Amino acid sequence: MLYYMKTFGCQMNVSDSDMLSTLLEERGFTATENEREADLLVVNTCSVREKAEVTAERKILEFAKFKQDHALLWVIGCMAQRVGEELMQRIPAISRVIGAKEIEFIEDRIDQFLSPLGTFTADDSKTESSWSSFLPIMRGCDKFCTYCIVPHVRGREKSIAVETVLEQARHMVARGAKEITLLGQTVNSYKYEDVDFAGLLRLVSEIDGLERIRFTSPHPKDISDEVIEAVASLPKMCHHIHLPVQAGSDAILKRMARTYTRAEFLDRVKKIRQCMPDCDITTDVMVGFPGESDQDFQDTLSLFREVRFTSAFMFAFSPRKGTGAANYKDQIPEAIKIARLNELVSIQTDITKECYNEMIGKEVTALFTLFQEGKNGRADHWIGTDYGFKRVILETDRQDLGGELFTGKVVRSTGMTLVVEA
């Protein structure tokens, strides 16, 4: 049996797709790059922005038109949770919708879901190793920011038991993982019995064979001194903290229900820089939130110039039905949102280039996870990430560097990539 997986959205969706792929491969399924020959087609959907849902539905319709008569078409994830029944009515070729809240129980139900294709027996020996793996430690969110659909489709926060997290992490390492990224919608809100997030980082860092640990996405309100000090003091922790600011204006932060002020955010940045001067701080931000004035936007620009994020995920506000912000009357015209986004992107691009150029001549240690054969005059090369969050390329015909920690000197920068040599 062959399966084809198309994933949209965040790292949590990637992790859910990886988990489902593992369950399928344990049952004898093989991934295919030819979607037309697949016995099972899976679309893992995102609801963060309307564009993500439109793109996912377009792919679902495409699959529905050409899939084989016997093939199953599953739609999973946040969009499946939000409008799954409506989707099935509009697209009868969909075999099953599996919402985001149901994903964590998929292992108990997958054999039932696959029954139209036959009977399958799990065999763990069929799974593949991965040098860098995602590990969910909690699901859901309690923050209820006024622009965000996630709490409505993924439910309230639920931390996974400590021993379950550690058992899964050890299993990933046994299968070849050198780096694990701990995942949660607000990952640093983790709390299970008497173990908080800082305590969990210390426990995971004790796992033999694990080289590097990352986490995403934290909430600025819960980046405590203890968490920062754990990241700074534990040798396996990468010096990278993704800190979504969303806006630089107190008025807009309040309307977003972000529960911190600009000054409090900058205090967390100051603490991180004090403990880890080399830390890559990245962020998420949106422009054009309802009611955003010219001065509010200038406050966001000034925060970016002050913090100097290594990189940022930047978006124009997109109203999501079911959220508070979708009902605000003072929506910003699309043209103004795009103009503001372009200005912010230009400023951050210059900052990112400067951050990368500052690394020229220095040594970096990267974990390489992707080998690409040279095309159009380019040499064969490995792609990886340094100890922070910078993309690294090594030009070489060696194909044995996957999963290795490789130290090299930075010889040049493209502005978004460090090029190293041995």
Residue pairs with C-beta under 8 A, 6 or more apart in sequence:
1 28
1 29
1 30
1 39
1 40
1 117
1 118
1 120
2 29
2 30
2 31
2 32
2 37
2 38
2 39
2 40
3 21
3 24
3 29
3 30
3 31
3 32
3 38
3 39
3 40
3 41
3 42
4 31
4 32
4 33
4 34
4 35
4 38
4 40
4 41
4 42
5 17
5 20
5 21
5 31
5 42
5 44
6 35
6 41
6 42
6 43
6 44
6 59
7 13
7 14
7 17
7 44
8 43
8 44
8 45
8 46
8 52
8 55
8 56
8 77
9 44
9 45
9 46
9 48
9 52
9 77
9 78
10 46
10 48
10 217
11 134
11 181
11 183
11 216
11 217
12 134
12 136
12 139
12 183
12 184
12 185
13 44
13 45
13 46
13 77
13 78
14 134
15 134
15 135
15 136
15 183
16 44
16 76
16 77
16 100
16 103
16 136
17 42
17 44
18 130
18 133
18 134
19 103
19 106
20 42
20 44
20 76
20 103
20 106
20 110
21 31
22 127
23 106
23 107
23 110
23 122
24 40
24 110
25 31
25 126
25 127
25 128
26 122
26 123
26 124
26 126
26 127
27 110
27 111
27 114
27 120
27 121
27 122
27 123
28 120
28 121
28 123
28 126
29 39
29 40
29 120
32 38
35 41
35 63
35 66
36 66
36 67
36 68
37 68
38 67
38 68
38 71
39 68
39 70
39 71
39 72
39 117
40 71
40 72
40 74
40 114
40 117
41 63
41 67
41 71
41 72
41 73
41 74
42 74
42 75
42 76
43 56
43 59
43 60
43 63
43 73
43 74
43 75
43 76
44 76
44 77
45 52
45 53
45 56
45 75
45 76
45 77
45 78
45 79
45 80
46 52
46 53
46 56
46 77
46 78
46 79
47 53
47 77
47 78
47 79
47 81
47 82
47 149
47 150
47 153
47 320
48 78
48 148
48 149
48 150
48 320
49 315
49 318
49 320
50 318
50 319
50 320
51 318
52 79
53 79
53 83
56 75
56 79
57 79
57 87
60 73
60 75
60 87
60 91
60 94
61 91
63 73
63 93
64 73
64 91
64 93
64 94
65 93
67 73
67 93
70 117
72 95
72 96
72 114
72 116
72 117
73 93
73 94
73 95
74 94
74 95
74 96
74 97
74 98
74 113
75 84
75 87
75 94
75 96
75 97
75 98
76 97
76 98
76 99
76 100
76 103
77 98
77 99
77 100
77 103
78 99
78 100
78 149
78 150
78 153
78 154
79 87
79 153
80 87
80 97
80 98
80 99
80 100
81 99
81 100
81 101
81 102
81 153
81 154
82 99
82 149
82 152
82 153
82 322
84 97
84 99
85 97
87 94
87 97
88 94
88 97
95 116
96 113
98 106
98 113
99 153
100 153
100 154
100 155
101 153
101 154
101 155
102 109
104 139
106 113
111 119
111 120
114 120
127 175
128 175
129 175
129 176
129 177
130 172
130 175
130 176
130 177
131 176
131 177
131 178
131 179
131 367
131 369
131 402
131 403
132 177
132 178
132 179
132 180
132 181
132 367
132 369
133 172
133 177
133 179
133 180
133 181
134 180
134 181
134 183
135 165
135 168
135 169
135 172
135 180
135 181
135 182
135 183
136 160
136 182
136 183
136 184
137 159
137 160
137 165
137 182
137 183
137 184
137 187
137 190
137 200
138 157
138 158
138 159
138 160
138 184
138 185
138 186
138 187
138 189
138 190
139 154
139 155
139 157
139 158
139 160
139 184
139 185
140 151
140 154
140 155
140 156
140 157
140 158
140 185
141 148
141 150
141 151
141 154
141 156
141 157
141 185
141 186
142 151
142 156
142 157
142 186
142 189
143 151
143 186
143 219
143 257
143 259
144 151
144 257
145 246
145 256
145 257
145 258
146 255
146 256
146 257
146 323
146 324
146 325
147 256
147 286
147 289
147 317
147 319
147 320
147 323
147 324
147 325
148 320
148 323
149 320
149 322
149 323
150 185
151 185
152 322
152 323
154 185
157 185
157 186
157 189
159 190
159 191
159 192
160 192
161 192
162 192
162 193
162 195
162 200
162 203
165 182
165 200
165 204
166 203
166 204
166 207
169 180
169 204
169 207
169 210
170 207
172 180
173 180
173 207
173 208
173 209
173 210
174 209
176 403
177 210
178 210
178 211
178 212
178 367
178 403
178 404
178 405
179 210
179 211
179 212
179 213
179 214
179 238
179 367
180 204
180 210
180 212
180 213
180 214
181 213
181 214
181 215
181 216
182 200
182 201
182 204
182 213
182 214
182 215
182 216
183 215
183 216
184 190
184 215
184 217
185 217
186 217
186 218
186 219
186 222
187 197
187 215
187 216
187 217
187 218
188 197
188 215
188 218
188 219
188 222
188 223
188 224
188 227
189 197
189 219
189 222
190 196
190 197
190 200
191 197
192 200
195 203
196 226
197 222
197 227
198 224
198 226
198 227
198 229
198 230
201 213
201 215
201 227
201 230
201 231
201 234
201 237
202 230
202 234
204 210
204 213
205 213
205 234
205 235
205 236
205 237
210 236
211 236
211 367
211 405
212 236
212 237
212 238
212 367
212 387
212 405
213 234
213 236
213 237
213 238
214 237
214 238
214 240
216 242
217 242
217 244
217 284
218 227
218 241
218 242
218 243
218 244
219 244
220 243
220 244
220 245
220 258
220 260
220 264
220 265
220 268
221 258
221 259
221 260
221 264
223 241
223 243
223 268
223 272
225 271
228 241
228 268
228 271
228 272
228 275
228 276
229 275
230 237
231 237
231 239
231 241
231 275
231 276
231 279
232 239
232 275
232 276
238 387
238 388
238 389
239 276
239 278
239 279
239 280
239 387
239 388
240 279
240 280
240 281
240 282
240 388
240 389
241 272
241 279
241 280
241 281
241 282
242 281
242 282
242 283
242 284
242 389
243 265
243 268
243 269
243 272
243 281
243 282
243 283
244 283
244 284
244 285
245 265
245 283
245 284
245 285
245 303
245 307
246 252
246 253
246 256
246 258
246 284
246 285
246 286
247 253
247 256
247 258
247 285
247 286
247 289
247 292
247 296
247 299
247 300
248 262
248 285
248 296
248 299
248 300
248 301
248 302
248 303
248 304
249 262
249 292
249 295
249 296
249 297
249 299
249 300
250 261
250 262
250 299
251 291
251 296
252 289
252 291
252 292
252 296
253 260
253 261
253 262
255 289
255 290
255 291
255 325
255 328
256 289
256 325
257 324
262 299
262 303
265 303
266 303
266 306
266 307
269 281
269 307
272 279
272 281
273 279
273 281
278 387
278 388
279 388
280 310
280 311
280 355
280 388
280 389
280 390
281 307
281 309
281 310
282 309
282 310
282 311
282 312
282 313
282 389
283 307
283 309
283 312
283 313
284 312
284 313
284 314
284 315
285 300
285 304
285 312
285 313
285 314
285 315
285 344
286 314
286 315
286 316
286 317
287 297
287 300
287 314
287 315
287 316
287 317
287 337
287 340
287 341
287 344
288 316
288 317
288 332
288 336
288 337
288 340
288 341
289 317
289 325
289 332
290 317
290 325
290 328
290 329
290 330
290 331
290 332
291 328
291 330
291 332
292 317
292 332
292 340
297 340
300 344
301 343
301 344
301 347
304 312
304 344
304 347
304 348
304 351
305 347
305 351
308 351
308 354
308 355
309 348
309 351
309 352
310 352
310 355
310 388
310 389
310 390
311 348
311 352
311 355
311 389
312 348
314 341
314 344
314 345
314 348
315 341
316 334
316 337
316 338
316 340
316 341
317 325
317 332
317 337
319 325
319 326
319 331
320 326
349 415
352 415
352 416
353 413
353 415
353 416
355 390
356 390
356 413
356 414
356 415
356 416
356 417
356 418
357 413
357 415
359 390
359 410
359 413
359 418
360 410
360 411
360 412
360 413
361 409
361 410
362 409
362 410
363 407
363 408
363 409
363 410
364 386
364 387
364 390
364 392
364 407
364 408
364 410
364 418
364 420
365 386
365 387
365 405
365 406
365 407
366 384
366 385
366 386
366 392
366 394
366 405
366 406
366 407
366 408
366 420
367 384
367 385
367 403
367 404
367 405
367 406
368 382
368 383
368 384
368 392
368 394
368 401
368 402
368 403
368 404
368 406
369 383
369 384
369 385
369 402
369 403
370 382
370 383
370 384
371 380
371 381
371 382
371 383
371 399
371 401
371 402
372 380
372 381
372 382
372 383
373 380
374 380
374 381
379 395
379 396
379 397
380 395
380 396
380 397
381 393
381 394
381 395
381 396
382 393
382 394
382 396
382 398
382 401
382 402
382 406
383 391
383 392
383 393
384 391
384 392
384 394
384 406
385 391
385 392
386 392
386 418
390 418
391 416
391 417
391 418
392 417
392 418
392 419
392 420
393 417
393 418
393 419
393 420
394 401
394 406
394 408
394 419
394 420
394 421
394 422
395 419
395 421
396 422
406 420
406 422
408 420
408 421
408 422
409 420
409 421
410 418
410 419
410 420
411 419
411 420
411 421
412 419
413 419
